[in-house]
Amino acid sequence: MTEPYVAEVFIEAPPERVFPYLVQTDLVLRWMGLAARIEPQAGGAYRVEMNGRDIVAGVVVAVEPPTRFAVTWGWEASEAMPPGASTVEFVLEPDGVGTLVRLRHLDLPDDQVDAHAEGWAHFLPRLAVAASGGEPGPDPWAA
Amino acid sequence: MAERFTTMSRPAVSQHIGVLRAAGLLDERREGTRRLYRTRTNALTPVQAYLDRFWPDHLTRLKRIVEHDLTKEQP
């Protein structure tokens, strides 16, 4: 397995304000995906349709408001990273008047995975542009 | 590291190290007051490269939405 992927963002709102946007379906859809089903308890479903073809699927691992939310994560129709294959963990740390959101994406497949393996071929060409995020609105990665 | 490059000044070496670190090509380890560097021999895997576009983009969107909603509430 390769090293975990880590990323962070600072949000000018306290953790109690941020946390619902990770676990509540209608709030998640404001920043990720076109449709989703999230059951925010351990063992609950976690499914996010990014667009017509790329569907994230897994189960909820931990819900510890307002500090930690973790899910398993994979893609339907992917051999390289099938549903539940990896783990995504959000940790919210209070930081002054805001929140440091620390994300770790763990248990990623290793180097030997062929980039053109089934399931990946249709992801990578679609990600020609690393979008900057832009204004609030529909997920630019939705088809 | 500066000793290997007899014609390169220490500040120049530090600058190069900074560039390599920013590019994610160096691992750093501390030993007392010393900082030791090692190059990463494996570049980003396809999965990591994908996530390196996916997550920063979506975390930025998360930030903007949360902050936008908060300011909308204020009188």
Backbone of each chain as ProteinMPNN parsed JSONL, in Angstrom:
{"seq_chain_A": "MTEPYVAEVFIEAPPERVFPYLVQTDLVLRWMGLAARIEPQAGGAYRVEMNGRDIVAGVVVAVEPPTRFAVTWGWEASEAMPPGASTVEFVLEPDGVGTLVRLRHLDLPDDQVDAHAEGWAHFLPRLAVAASGGEPGPDPWAA", "coords_chain_A": {"N_chain_A": [[0.841, -1.205, 0.0], [0.409, 2.231, -0.687], [1.583, 5.381, 0.675], [-0.543, 7.233, 2.972], [-2.804, 9.619, 1.567], [-2.828, 13.036, 2.214], [-4.594, 16.007, 3.096], [-5.525, 19.407, 3.739], [-7.744, 21.958, 4.936], [-8.531, 25.256, 5.913], [-11.279, 26.532, 7.598], [-13.435, 29.233, 8.115], [-15.237, 28.91, 10.432], [-16.741, 27.436, 13.289], [-16.018, 24.039, 14.456], [-18.498, 22.754, 15.041], [-20.229, 23.89, 13.253], [-19.177, 23.092, 10.85], [-19.123, 20.294, 10.769], [-21.755, 19.103, 10.172], [-21.829, 19.403, 7.398], [-20.385, 17.34, 6.457], [-21.757, 15.034, 6.959], [-24.484, 15.202, 6.528], [-26.774, 14.553, 4.084], [-28.006, 16.483, 2.281], [-26.435, 18.704, 2.727], [-23.879, 17.794, 2.095], [-24.139, 17.479, -0.655], [-23.957, 20.05, -1.503], [-21.332, 20.592, -1.949], [-20.143, 18.382, -3.045], [-20.733, 15.992, -5.443], [-23.676, 14.731, -7.235], [-25.827, 13.291, -6.427], [-26.681, 11.527, -3.449], [-26.379, 9.081, -0.814], [-26.379, 8.901, 2.497], [-25.941, 7.438, 5.537], [-25.608, 8.43, 8.599], [-24.228, 6.776, 10.704], [-22.238, 4.318, 12.405], [-21.47, 1.712, 10.218], [-23.449, 2.439, 8.51], [-24.744, 3.336, 5.227], [-22.701, 4.793, 2.662], [-22.739, 6.655, -0.045], [-21.999, 8.261, -2.99], [-22.876, 9.872, -5.869], [-20.877, 11.03, -8.263], [-21.102, 11.863, -10.846], [-22.667, 10.856, -13.88], [-21.36, 8.4, -14.165], [-19.261, 7.949, -12.314], [-19.262, 6.61, -9.299], [-19.062, 6.83, -5.913], [-18.606, 4.562, -3.274], [-19.181, 3.058, -0.097], [-18.941, 2.327, 3.424], [-20.009, 3.849, 6.489], [-17.621, 4.462, 8.951], [-16.946, 5.772, 11.35], [-18.553, 8.159, 13.422], [-18.149, 11.001, 15.02], [-19.197, 13.575, 16.272], [-18.197, 16.936, 17.133], [-15.9, 16.189, 15.753], [-14.709, 13.984, 14.283], [-15.018, 12.078, 11.321], [-15.363, 9.203, 9.5], [-15.109, 7.109, 6.648], [-15.413, 4.168, 4.583], [-14.18, 3.81, 1.247], [-14.598, 3.619, -2.178], [-14.829, 2.905, -5.691], [-17.683, 2.146, -7.601], [-17.759, -0.382, -10.042], [-15.023, -0.469, -10.371], [-11.921, -2.084, -10.534], [-9.467, -1.527, -9.515], [-9.911, 0.067, -7.28], [-12.27, -0.85, -5.57], [-15.646, -0.577, -4.15], [-15.474, 0.462, -0.792], [-12.762, -0.087, -0.525], [-10.708, 1.64, 0.294], [-9.987, 4.085, 2.876], [-11.421, 7.03, 4.116], [-10.779, 9.727, 6.14], [-11.973, 12.365, 8.05], [-10.827, 14.874, 10.143], [-11.673, 17.279, 12.454], [-10.281, 20.126, 13.693], [-10.411, 22.533, 16.19], [-9.451, 25.888, 15.625], [-8.517, 28.759, 16.596], [-11.001, 31.026, 15.702], [-11.944, 29.36, 13.87], [-11.877, 26.297, 11.921], [-9.66, 23.654, 11.397], [-9.677, 21.503, 8.867], [-8.711, 18.31, 8.512], [-7.817, 15.973, 6.268], [-7.437, 12.549, 5.634], [-6.586, 10.05, 3.392], [-6.631, 6.748, 3.253], [-5.078, 3.45, 3.01], [-4.6, 3.049, 0.298], [-4.383, 1.68, -3.029], [-1.418, 0.055, -4.297], [1.647, 0.935, -6.169], [1.728, -0.87, -8.258], [-0.643, -0.972, -9.485], [-2.103, -0.727, -12.555], [-2.494, 2.143, -14.424], [-4.339, 2.091, -16.396], [-6.063, 0.183, -15.732], [-9.181, -1.495, -15.43], [-11.843, 0.628, -14.634], [-10.253, 2.734, -13.882], [-9.551, 3.874, -16.269], [-11.647, 5.399, -17.169], [-11.728, 7.409, -15.328], [-9.326, 8.966, -15.153], [-8.856, 10.295, -17.714], [-10.972, 12.064, -17.629], [-10.301, 13.872, -15.816], [-8.951, 16.156, -16.652], [-8.52, 18.711, -15.936], [-7.609, 20.337, -13.026], [-9.87, 21.526, -11.162], [-10.473, 24.707, -9.695], [-12.36, 25.092, -7.816], [-14.014, 27.374, -7.528], [-17.05, 29.355, -7.615], [-19.78, 28.878, -5.273], [-21.904, 26.265, -6.27], [-23.068, 23.866, -8.725], [-21.343, 20.729, -8.601], [-18.371, 20.874, -10.307], [-17.277, 18.653, -11.372], [-19.261, 17.014, -11.983], [-20.928, 15.36, -14.59]], "CA_chain_A": [[0.0, 0.0, 0.0], [1.148, 3.492, -0.712], [1.369, 6.241, 1.849], [-1.835, 7.92, 2.954], [-2.885, 10.94, 0.981], [-3.325, 13.987, 3.219], [-4.919, 17.355, 2.627], [-6.121, 20.209, 4.806], [-8.284, 23.263, 4.577], [-8.973, 26.031, 7.067], [-12.611, 27.093, 7.358], [-13.757, 30.236, 9.129], [-16.464, 28.54, 11.128], [-16.355, 26.453, 14.29], [-16.252, 22.642, 14.053], [-19.909, 22.368, 15.116], [-20.86, 24.379, 12.025], [-18.61, 22.395, 9.689], [-19.375, 18.851, 10.808], [-22.948, 18.646, 9.43], [-21.59, 19.388, 5.959], [-19.726, 16.082, 6.11], [-22.585, 13.849, 7.234], [-25.875, 15.388, 6.158], [-26.798, 14.39, 2.63], [-28.303, 17.712, 1.538], [-25.3, 19.622, 2.863], [-22.76, 17.219, 1.327], [-24.362, 17.719, -2.083], [-23.619, 21.439, -1.831], [-19.923, 20.689, -2.343], [-19.641, 17.149, -3.651], [-21.663, 15.028, -6.007], [-24.977, 15.089, -7.788], [-26.825, 12.582, -5.628], [-25.954, 10.807, -2.402], [-27.117, 8.441, 0.263], [-25.467, 8.83, 3.639], [-26.586, 7.085, 6.801], [-24.492, 8.831, 9.461], [-23.918, 5.993, 11.894], [-21.285, 3.253, 12.071], [-22.103, 0.66, 9.429], [-24.423, 3.003, 7.584], [-24.322, 3.456, 3.831], [-22.091, 6.043, 2.199], [-22.722, 6.512, -1.49], [-22.066, 9.579, -3.621], [-22.752, 9.846, -7.323], [-20.16, 12.233, -8.681], [-21.691, 12.208, -12.137], [-23.418, 9.697, -14.345], [-20.643, 7.127, -14.162], [-18.343, 7.773, -11.196], [-20.063, 6.487, -8.076], [-18.285, 6.466, -4.726], [-19.406, 3.721, -2.383], [-18.514, 2.492, 1.066], [-19.778, 2.391, 4.615], [-19.539, 4.757, 7.526], [-16.784, 3.787, 9.949], [-17.009, 6.473, 12.642], [-19.198, 9.47, 13.455], [-17.851, 11.544, 16.353], [-19.349, 15.03, 16.12], [-17.933, 17.548, 15.829], [-14.453, 16.022, 15.592], [-14.17, 12.98, 13.372], [-15.935, 11.329, 10.478], [-14.561, 8.321, 8.646], [-15.884, 6.19, 5.817], [-14.64, 3.437, 3.588], [-14.339, 4.571, -0.004], [-14.123, 3.012, -3.419], [-15.707, 3.254, -6.795], [-18.394, 1.052, -8.236], [-17.222, -0.754, -11.364], [-13.571, -0.312, -10.402], [-11.154, -3.188, -9.949], [-8.331, -0.951, -8.789], [-10.355, 0.583, -5.991], [-13.703, -1.145, -5.498], [-16.339, -0.016, -2.988], [-14.956, 0.121, 0.518], [-11.364, -0.543, -0.562], [-9.831, 2.565, 1.019], [-10.64, 4.75, 3.995], [-11.29, 8.481, 4.161], [-11.02, 10.214, 7.488], [-11.967, 13.811, 8.284], [-10.67, 15.276, 11.541], [-11.893, 18.721, 12.569], [-9.576, 20.683, 14.847], [-10.667, 23.965, 16.398], [-8.263, 26.685, 15.363], [-8.998, 30.126, 16.743], [-12.447, 31.105, 15.48], [-12.278, 28.494, 12.75], [-11.667, 24.843, 11.968], [-8.731, 23.047, 10.45], [-10.188, 20.205, 8.403], [-7.577, 17.486, 8.109], [-8.306, 14.784, 5.604], [-6.476, 11.496, 5.289], [-7.159, 8.991, 2.555], [-5.747, 5.645, 3.663], [-5.218, 2.116, 2.413], [-4.682, 3.191, -1.157], [-3.685, 0.594, -3.73], [-0.001, 0.361, -4.501], [2.137, 1.376, -7.474], [1.6, -1.849, -9.331], [-1.922, -0.835, -10.17], [-1.985, -0.135, -13.881], [-3.377, 3.298, -14.537], [-5.395, 1.83, -17.361], [-6.891, -0.926, -15.265], [-10.621, -1.229, -15.508], [-12.311, 1.512, -13.586], [-9.444, 3.951, -13.853], [-9.454, 4.478, -17.592], [-12.638, 6.453, -17.382], [-11.557, 8.521, -14.398], [-8.203, 9.864, -15.369], [-9.015, 11.242, -18.826], [-11.99, 13.058, -17.331], [-9.782, 14.825, -14.846], [-7.913, 16.875, -17.368], [-8.323, 20.01, -15.305], [-7.828, 20.372, -11.582], [-10.693, 22.717, -10.986], [-10.082, 25.475, -8.521], [-13.445, 25.16, -6.843], [-14.933, 28.383, -8.048], [-18.171, 29.846, -6.807], [-20.712, 27.831, -4.887], [-22.743, 25.85, -7.398], [-22.997, 22.425, -8.948], [-20.016, 20.136, -8.627], [-17.88, 20.961, -11.687], [-16.864, 17.341, -11.843], [-20.457, 16.299, -12.423], [-20.966, 15.378, -16.063]], "C_chain_A": [[0.872, 1.249, 0.0], [0.842, 4.299, 0.543], [-0.015, 6.868, 1.799], [-1.721, 9.238, 2.201], [-3.447, 11.867, 2.044], [-3.592, 15.332, 2.575], [-5.604, 18.082, 3.771], [-6.775, 21.433, 4.212], [-8.716, 23.956, 5.865], [-10.298, 26.69, 6.714], [-12.94, 28.056, 8.486], [-15.135, 29.983, 9.704], [-16.046, 27.504, 12.151], [-16.681, 25.03, 13.856], [-17.722, 22.227, 14.069], [-20.685, 22.82, 13.89], [-20.421, 23.559, 10.819], [-19.095, 20.942, 9.624], [-20.623, 18.411, 10.042], [-22.737, 18.566, 7.925], [-20.856, 18.135, 5.501], [-20.705, 14.91, 6.125], [-24.037, 13.968, 6.791], [-25.972, 15.442, 4.637], [-27.014, 15.701, 1.878], [-27.151, 18.705, 1.62], [-24.074, 19.099, 2.105], [-22.906, 17.565, -0.147], [-24.077, 19.157, -2.484], [-22.189, 21.565, -2.315], [-19.379, 19.443, -3.018], [-20.803, 16.309, -4.169], [-22.965, 15.609, -6.502], [-26.107, 14.457, -6.987], [-26.053, 11.769, -4.604], [-26.914, 10.123, -1.449], [-26.125, 8.237, 1.398], [-26.278, 8.533, 4.882], [-25.533, 7.283, 7.89], [-24.408, 8.101, 10.797], [-23.001, 4.859, 11.447], [-22.024, 2.119, 11.365], [-23.104, 1.159, 8.424], [-23.861, 3.143, 6.177], [-23.661, 4.808, 3.592], [-21.93, 5.902, 0.696], [-22.909, 7.889, -2.103], [-21.883, 9.409, -5.116], [-22.107, 11.141, -7.766], [-20.745, 12.779, -9.977], [-22.392, 10.942, -12.609], [-22.703, 8.37, -14.166], [-19.8, 6.889, -12.906], [-19.116, 7.785, -9.889], [-19.169, 6.001, -6.953], [-19.167, 5.636, -3.822], [-18.545, 3.176, -1.259], [-19.483, 2.5, 2.225], [-19.16, 3.358, 5.606], [-18.787, 3.951, 8.583], [-16.954, 4.439, 11.322], [-17.687, 7.819, 12.471], [-19.01, 10.005, 14.87], [-17.948, 13.065, 16.287], [-18.79, 15.777, 17.327], [-16.503, 17.321, 15.358], [-14.029, 15.117, 14.454], [-15.278, 12.279, 12.603], [-15.088, 10.493, 9.533], [-15.476, 7.36, 7.907], [-14.929, 5.318, 5.031], [-15.058, 3.977, 2.228], [-13.784, 3.773, -1.158], [-15.073, 3.44, -4.515], [-16.39, 2.004, -7.324], [-17.785, 0.833, -9.612], [-15.727, -0.487, -11.474], [-12.918, -1.555, -9.821], [-10.02, -2.654, -9.091], [-8.736, -0.506, -7.388], [-11.862, 0.391, -5.854], [-14.335, -0.551, -4.249], [-15.724, -0.495, -1.686], [-13.483, -0.228, 0.579], [-10.432, 0.345, 0.264], [-10.631, 3.218, 2.144], [-10.373, 6.239, 3.92], [-11.655, 8.941, 5.565], [-10.934, 11.73, 7.509], [-11.789, 14.045, 9.782], [-10.795, 16.791, 11.591], [-11.229, 19.221, 13.853], [-9.959, 22.139, 15.01], [-9.36, 24.73, 16.271], [-8.687, 28.135, 15.419], [-10.506, 30.149, 16.584], [-12.885, 30.134, 14.385], [-11.967, 27.034, 13.013], [-10.606, 24.461, 10.956], [-9.292, 21.671, 10.107], [-9.0, 19.415, 7.875], [-8.118, 16.185, 7.544], [-7.161, 13.802, 5.382], [-7.211, 10.457, 4.46], [-6.191, 7.816, 2.623], [-6.016, 4.365, 2.893], [-5.411, 2.194, 0.907], [-3.954, 2.042, -1.822], [-2.269, 1.028, -4.103], [0.34, 0.654, -5.956], [1.821, 0.417, -8.598], [0.276, -1.742, -10.071], [-1.708, -0.116, -11.494], [-2.989, 0.994, -14.01], [-4.523, 3.041, -15.503], [-6.244, 0.626, -16.969], [-8.355, -0.511, -15.316], [-11.064, -0.349, -14.348], [-11.512, 2.801, -13.529], [-9.439, 4.658, -15.2], [-10.485, 5.571, -17.772], [-12.543, 7.568, -16.351], [-10.507, 9.502, -14.884], [-8.365, 10.79, -16.58], [-10.03, 12.333, -18.516], [-11.445, 14.14, -16.417], [-8.671, 15.632, -15.46], [-7.578, 18.18, -16.676], [-8.543, 19.88, -13.813], [-8.57, 21.658, -11.283], [-10.332, 23.426, -9.696], [-11.185, 25.563, -7.482], [-14.463, 26.201, -7.247], [-16.018, 28.801, -7.08], [-19.032, 28.689, -6.359], [-21.651, 27.506, -6.033], [-22.599, 24.369, -7.604], [-21.548, 21.953, -9.005], [-19.48, 20.179, -10.054], [-17.411, 19.628, -12.23], [-18.068, 16.485, -12.202], [-20.544, 16.428, -13.936], [-22.006, 16.359, -16.561]], "O_chain_A": [[1.935, 1.289, 0.619], [-0.024, 3.951, 1.346], [-0.598, 7.02, 0.726], [-0.673, 9.883, 2.201], [-4.43, 11.533, 2.704], [-2.909, 15.741, 1.635], [-6.188, 17.461, 4.659], [-6.412, 21.889, 3.128], [-9.207, 23.312, 6.792], [-10.429, 27.326, 5.668], [-12.75, 27.744, 9.662], [-16.072, 30.75, 9.484], [-15.094, 26.76, 11.917], [-17.526, 24.829, 12.984], [-18.156, 21.445, 13.222], [-21.687, 22.204, 13.525], [-21.192, 23.355, 9.881], [-19.433, 20.436, 8.554], [-20.557, 17.419, 9.315], [-23.378, 17.763, 7.246], [-20.719, 17.893, 4.302], [-20.523, 13.924, 5.41], [-24.744, 12.965, 6.687], [-25.334, 16.272, 3.99], [-26.281, 15.999, 0.935], [-26.919, 19.465, 0.68], [-23.317, 19.886, 1.537], [-21.927, 17.903, -0.813], [-23.966, 19.459, -3.672], [-21.851, 22.523, -3.01], [-18.254, 19.457, -3.516], [-21.726, 15.965, -3.43], [-23.317, 16.762, -6.25], [-27.2, 15.014, -6.883], [-24.915, 11.367, -4.847], [-28.071, 10.511, -1.295], [-25.155, 7.491, 1.267], [-27.187, 9.282, 5.24], [-24.672, 6.426, 8.092], [-24.501, 8.705, 11.866], [-22.982, 4.484, 10.275], [-23.051, 1.632, 11.838], [-23.565, 0.399, 7.573], [-22.649, 3.075, 5.969], [-24.0, 5.814, 4.214], [-21.096, 5.133, 0.218], [-23.86, 8.599, -1.777], [-20.874, 8.875, -5.576], [-22.702, 12.214, -7.665], [-20.864, 13.989, -10.171], [-22.675, 10.053, -11.806], [-23.346, 7.329, -14.031], [-19.643, 5.745, -12.48], [-19.567, 8.834, -9.428], [-18.594, 4.915, -7.019], [-20.338, 5.957, -3.619], [-17.364, 2.877, -1.432], [-20.69, 2.659, 2.043], [-17.964, 3.646, 5.569], [-19.25, 2.907, 9.042], [-17.089, 3.749, 12.332], [-17.434, 8.535, 11.502], [-19.639, 9.518, 15.81], [-16.934, 13.763, 16.25], [-18.905, 15.285, 18.45], [-15.946, 18.156, 14.645], [-13.088, 15.437, 13.729], [-16.324, 11.934, 13.152], [-14.205, 11.012, 8.85], [-16.468, 6.868, 8.446], [-13.769, 5.68, 4.833], [-16.147, 4.53, 2.073], [-12.645, 3.308, -1.122], [-15.994, 4.228, -4.299], [-15.772, 0.951, -7.475], [-17.348, 1.782, -10.262], [-15.22, -0.297, -12.58], [-13.305, -2.029, -8.752], [-9.656, -3.247, -8.076], [-7.986, -0.687, -6.429], [-12.635, 1.338, -6.0], [-13.62, -0.067, -3.372], [-15.483, -1.687, -1.493], [-12.993, -0.629, 1.635], [-9.476, -0.146, 0.865], [-11.813, 2.927, 2.329], [-9.242, 6.666, 3.69], [-12.704, 8.585, 6.101], [-9.953, 12.313, 7.048], [-12.52, 13.476, 10.593], [-10.107, 17.502, 10.859], [-11.574, 18.791, 14.953], [-9.844, 22.913, 14.059], [-8.311, 24.289, 16.739], [-9.161, 28.691, 14.428], [-11.217, 29.391, 17.244], [-14.059, 30.093, 14.017], [-11.816, 26.597, 14.154], [-10.646, 24.889, 9.803], [-9.367, 20.788, 10.961], [-8.362, 19.815, 6.902], [-8.779, 15.407, 8.232], [-6.06, 14.187, 4.99], [-8.32, 10.042, 4.796], [-5.073, 7.887, 2.113], [-7.037, 4.219, 2.222], [-6.255, 1.512, 0.326], [-3.014, 1.486, -1.254], [-1.975, 2.219, -4.208], [-0.515, 0.631, -6.842], [1.663, 0.823, -9.749], [0.089, -2.335, -11.134], [-1.18, 0.996, -11.522], [-4.178, 0.824, -13.739], [-5.56, 3.701, -15.433], [-7.035, 0.118, -17.763], [-8.696, 0.67, -15.252], [-10.679, -0.584, -13.202], [-12.047, 3.848, -13.164], [-9.337, 5.882, -15.27], [-10.229, 6.563, -18.455], [-13.222, 8.585, -16.491], [-10.758, 10.7, -15.011], [-8.039, 11.973, -16.48], [-9.953, 13.422, -19.086], [-12.055, 15.198, -16.261], [-7.593, 15.783, -14.885], [-6.469, 18.695, -16.817], [-9.572, 19.36, -13.384], [-7.977, 22.731, -11.167], [-9.93, 22.793, -8.72], [-10.96, 26.062, -6.379], [-15.659, 25.915, -7.298], [-15.9, 28.613, -5.869], [-19.026, 27.63, -6.987], [-22.142, 28.416, -6.7], [-22.06, 23.675, -6.743], [-20.652, 22.694, -9.409], [-20.081, 19.573, -10.941], [-17.173, 19.495, -13.431], [-17.914, 15.357, -12.671], [-20.262, 17.49, -14.493], [-22.182, 16.512, -17.77]]}, "seq_chain_B": "MAERFTTMSRPAVSQHIGVLRAAGLLDERREGTRRLYRTRTNALTPVQAYLDRFWPDHLTRLKRIVEHDLTKEQP", "coords_chain_B": {"N_chain_B": [[24.653, 18.748, 3.124], [25.511, 20.835, 1.588], [28.2, 20.477, 1.493], [28.781, 18.639, -0.519], [28.425, 20.008, -2.819], [30.587, 21.959, -3.871], [30.682, 24.374, -5.102], [28.351, 25.592, -4.602], [26.468, 27.796, -2.7], [25.357, 27.791, 0.747], [22.821, 29.048, 1.172], [21.813, 28.803, -1.43], [21.632, 26.063, -1.709], [19.689, 25.583, 0.234], [17.562, 26.834, -0.949], [17.14, 25.264, -3.206], [16.42, 22.91, -1.931], [14.044, 23.752, -0.842], [12.458, 24.078, -3.121], [12.343, 21.44, -4.077], [11.06, 20.203, -1.949], [8.598, 21.534, -1.968], [7.615, 20.519, -4.287], [7.054, 18.031, -3.519], [8.972, 16.069, -3.575], [10.828, 15.383, -1.743], [11.513, 13.657, 1.281], [11.496, 14.499, 4.681], [13.457, 14.31, 7.631], [13.967, 14.703, 11.066], [16.84, 15.018, 13.118], [17.809, 15.548, 16.104], [19.109, 18.718, 16.016], [19.466, 18.662, 13.373], [18.361, 18.458, 9.966], [17.394, 15.962, 7.872], [17.37, 14.873, 4.549], [15.706, 12.949, 2.054], [15.369, 11.727, -1.194], [12.278, 11.081, -2.792], [11.797, 8.136, -4.322], [9.733, 7.007, -5.688], [7.347, 8.307, -7.762], [4.19, 10.094, -7.662], [1.555, 7.81, -7.427], [-0.916, 6.716, -9.843], [-3.355, 6.762, -8.479], [-2.866, 8.472, -6.285], [-2.289, 10.79, -7.68], [-4.717, 11.35, -8.849], [-6.299, 11.759, -6.519], [-5.027, 13.98, -5.603], [-5.958, 15.933, -7.164], [-8.673, 15.714, -6.811], [-9.311, 15.96, -3.974], [-8.2, 18.509, -2.875], [-9.655, 20.272, -4.488], [-12.355, 19.673, -3.783], [-12.307, 20.114, -1.002], [-11.86, 22.817, -0.972], [-14.23, 23.695, -2.083], [-15.97, 22.875, -0.057], [-15.157, 24.552, 2.016], [-15.847, 27.081, 0.916], [-18.621, 26.892, 0.682], [-19.493, 26.465, 3.362], [-18.577, 28.815, 4.602], [-19.868, 30.726, 3.061], [-22.569, 30.17, 3.659], [-22.586, 30.821, 6.334], [-22.076, 33.574, 6.366], [-24.321, 34.454, 5.106], [-26.217, 34.206, 7.03], [-25.729, 36.155, 8.855], [-26.82, 39.26, 10.212]], "CA_chain_B": [[24.432, 18.649, 1.683], [26.278, 21.883, 0.914], [29.596, 20.062, 1.308], [28.934, 17.913, -1.782], [28.394, 20.949, -3.937], [31.546, 22.924, -3.364], [30.519, 25.696, -5.7], [27.015, 26.113, -4.303], [26.378, 28.359, -1.354], [24.33, 27.174, 1.589], [21.469, 29.571, 0.853], [21.346, 28.248, -2.701], [21.21, 24.688, -1.431], [18.397, 25.661, 0.941], [16.522, 27.209, -1.913], [16.855, 24.055, -4.001], [15.674, 21.992, -1.076], [12.683, 24.279, -0.742], [11.744, 23.777, -4.37], [12.094, 20.001, -4.127], [10.048, 19.89, -0.938], [7.298, 22.03, -2.435], [7.17, 19.621, -5.361], [6.733, 16.72, -2.941], [9.971, 15.105, -4.005], [11.75, 15.087, -0.652], [11.062, 13.323, 2.62], [12.368, 15.153, 5.666], [13.526, 13.673, 8.957], [14.773, 15.521, 11.992], [17.693, 14.291, 14.05], [18.313, 16.644, 16.935], [18.931, 19.998, 15.328], [19.72, 18.485, 11.943], [17.265, 17.994, 9.134], [17.943, 15.067, 6.854], [16.452, 14.746, 3.413], [15.843, 11.794, 1.163], [14.461, 11.884, -2.327], [11.273, 10.046, -2.972], [12.111, 7.478, -5.589], [8.504, 6.719, -6.445], [6.501, 9.473, -8.011], [2.802, 9.853, -7.296], [0.842, 6.768, -8.163], [-2.109, 7.271, -10.504], [-4.4, 7.028, -7.485], [-2.512, 9.681, -5.544], [-2.406, 11.94, -8.581], [-6.16, 11.61, -8.933], [-6.762, 12.342, -5.26], [-4.4, 15.284, -5.449], [-6.835, 16.887, -7.828], [-10.026, 15.579, -6.272], [-9.546, 16.443, -2.618], [-8.067, 19.958, -2.692], [-10.781, 20.926, -5.143], [-13.581, 19.526, -3.008], [-12.168, 20.776, 0.297], [-12.046, 24.243, -1.22], [-15.668, 23.9, -2.245], [-16.55, 22.742, 1.286], [-14.84, 25.803, 2.714], [-16.619, 28.195, 0.366], [-20.037, 26.701, 0.996], [-19.713, 26.683, 4.794], [-18.377, 30.245, 4.912], [-20.952, 31.439, 2.383], [-23.804, 30.0, 4.434], [-22.432, 31.533, 7.601], [-22.224, 35.014, 6.146], [-25.716, 34.701, 4.713], [-27.052, 34.237, 8.231], [-25.454, 37.317, 9.692], [-27.668, 40.403, 9.849]], "C_chain_B": [[25.289, 19.671, 0.952], [27.693, 21.412, 0.624], [29.799, 19.352, -0.021], [29.044, 18.869, -2.952], [29.289, 22.117, -3.57], [31.366, 24.303, -3.962], [29.17, 26.302, -5.378], [26.959, 26.613, -2.868], [25.251, 27.674, -0.571], [22.936, 27.736, 1.32], [20.92, 29.003, -0.45], [20.875, 26.81, -2.509], [19.85, 24.696, -0.748], [17.266, 25.982, -0.011], [16.13, 26.011, -2.771], [16.042, 23.06, -3.194], [14.226, 22.438, -0.96], [11.847, 23.942, -1.961], [11.378, 22.3, -4.424], [11.028, 19.588, -3.117], [8.665, 20.321, -1.402], [6.73, 21.133, -3.519], [6.856, 18.235, -4.834], [7.756, 15.651, -3.262], [10.967, 14.739, -2.914], [10.992, 14.663, 0.591], [12.032, 13.958, 3.593], [12.316, 14.399, 6.975], [14.382, 14.547, 9.83], [15.603, 14.607, 12.864], [18.358, 15.342, 14.92], [18.05, 17.954, 16.225], [19.109, 19.851, 13.822], [18.438, 18.068, 11.218], [17.871, 17.164, 8.011], [16.909, 14.86, 5.76], [16.754, 13.499, 2.611], [14.872, 12.003, 0.014], [13.467, 10.74, -2.348], [11.518, 9.402, -4.327], [10.852, 7.144, -6.372], [7.679, 7.994, -6.562], [5.078, 9.134, -7.575], [2.246, 8.697, -8.112], [-0.343, 7.422, -8.871], [-3.214, 7.605, -9.501], [-4.102, 8.319, -6.731], [-2.655, 10.922, -6.409], [-3.871, 12.331, -8.728], [-6.654, 12.304, -7.67], [-6.204, 13.742, -5.05], [-5.117, 16.36, -6.247], [-8.207, 16.891, -7.16], [-10.182, 16.272, -4.927], [-9.317, 17.937, -2.42], [-9.229, 20.72, -3.32], [-12.032, 20.851, -4.276], [-13.477, 20.135, -1.618], [-12.338, 22.285, 0.146], [-13.53, 24.556, -1.388], [-16.373, 23.831, -0.892], [-16.367, 24.05, 2.052], [-15.752, 26.929, 2.235], [-18.095, 28.086, 0.726], [-20.312, 26.996, 2.47], [-19.628, 28.171, 5.128], [-19.465, 31.088, 4.266], [-22.237, 31.357, 3.201], [-23.747, 30.779, 5.738], [-22.648, 33.028, 7.407], [-23.646, 35.361, 5.739], [-26.604, 34.865, 5.936], [-26.882, 35.512, 9.012], [-26.274, 38.506, 9.231], [-26.868, 41.529, 9.194]], "O_chain_B": [[25.744, 19.422, -0.164], [28.324, 21.855, -0.336], [30.879, 19.445, -0.604], [29.686, 18.565, -3.957], [28.834, 23.127, -3.034], [31.837, 25.293, -3.403], [28.865, 27.407, -5.827], [27.364, 25.913, -1.94], [24.338, 27.074, -1.139], [21.97, 26.977, 1.248], [19.721, 28.75, -0.572], [19.861, 26.391, -3.068], [18.964, 23.917, -1.101], [16.157, 25.463, 0.113], [14.95, 25.773, -3.03], [15.101, 22.448, -3.699], [13.303, 21.623, -0.975], [10.68, 23.568, -1.848], [10.252, 21.943, -4.77], [10.194, 18.727, -3.399], [7.688, 19.586, -1.256], [5.514, 21.0, -3.654], [6.443, 17.357, -5.592], [7.448, 14.459, -3.227], [11.842, 13.898, -3.118], [9.954, 15.237, 0.921], [13.242, 13.961, 3.367], [11.263, 13.908, 7.382], [15.405, 15.073, 9.39], [15.139, 13.553, 13.299], [19.351, 15.952, 14.523], [16.912, 18.267, 15.875], [18.921, 20.813, 13.078], [17.561, 17.417, 11.786], [18.758, 17.624, 7.291], [15.72, 14.693, 6.031], [17.899, 13.059, 2.505], [13.722, 12.398, 0.207], [13.77, 9.606, -1.978], [11.449, 10.069, -5.36], [10.9, 7.013, -7.595], [7.368, 8.654, -5.57], [4.804, 8.005, -7.166], [2.441, 8.619, -9.325], [-0.729, 8.543, -8.541], [-3.92, 8.602, -9.653], [-4.983, 9.161, -6.56], [-3.087, 11.974, -5.938], [-4.21, 13.515, -8.729], [-7.347, 13.318, -7.744], [-6.829, 14.582, -4.403], [-4.907, 17.553, -6.03], [-8.817, 17.943, -6.971], [-11.089, 17.087, -4.754], [-10.178, 18.596, -1.838], [-9.723, 21.694, -2.752], [-12.696, 21.864, -4.059], [-14.477, 20.631, -1.098], [-12.889, 22.949, 1.024], [-14.019, 25.569, -0.887], [-17.266, 24.63, -0.611], [-17.305, 24.576, 2.651], [-16.352, 27.64, 3.04], [-18.737, 29.088, 1.039], [-21.267, 27.704, 2.79], [-20.478, 28.716, 5.831], [-19.934, 32.06, 4.86], [-22.913, 32.366, 3.407], [-24.753, 31.33, 6.186], [-23.331, 33.668, 8.205], [-24.115, 36.466, 6.011], [-27.614, 35.568, 5.894], [-27.779, 35.917, 9.752], [-26.418, 38.748, 8.033], [-27.436, 42.559, 8.831]]}, "name": "protein", "num_of_chains": 2, "seq": "MTEPYVAEVFIEAPPERVFPYLVQTDLVLRWMGLAARIEPQAGGAYRVEMNGRDIVAGVVVAVEPPTRFAVTWGWEASEAMPPGASTVEFVLEPDGVGTLVRLRHLDLPDDQVDAHAEGWAHFLPRLAVAASGGEPGPDPWAAMAERFTTMSRPAVSQHIGVLRAAGLLDERREGTRRLYRTRTNALTPVQAYLDRFWPDHLTRLKRIVEHDLTKEQP"}
